[in-house]
Amino acid sequence: MKQDVDGEFAEYFAARAGQLRRVAYALCGDWHLAENLVQHTFVQLYRHWRRIRGETLDAYTRRVLLNAYLSNRRGRIRERVVAGPRQRGLATLGVRLRSSRGRGQ
């Protein structure tokens, strides 16, 4: 029984992995992230494989991929790249120097 399930899953993976990678790349524009999203999608599919109906399998797969992408994107929004203390200080100094030069003329 488990071998049948694993065999079905392996067949589905072989048939759909390339297509899902391209869809994931279209969503995120990064091949490495696309690969991670597809990997996450197949892990989720494997976990729920026995409960997924065959007629909705492709739609369910795309939905899992989209949810993974959106979840990743939400996490990135919280990440903010800001200048470090030294960089911020130098940028402020540069602004002050330019400002003082303008006043002296």
Secondary structure, DSSP 8 states (H G I E B T S, - for coil): -HHHHHHHHHHHHHHHHHHHHHHHHHHHS-HHHHHHHHHHHHHHHHHTGGGS-GGGHHHHHHHHHHHHHHHHHHHHHH------HHHHHHHHHHHHHHHHHHHH-
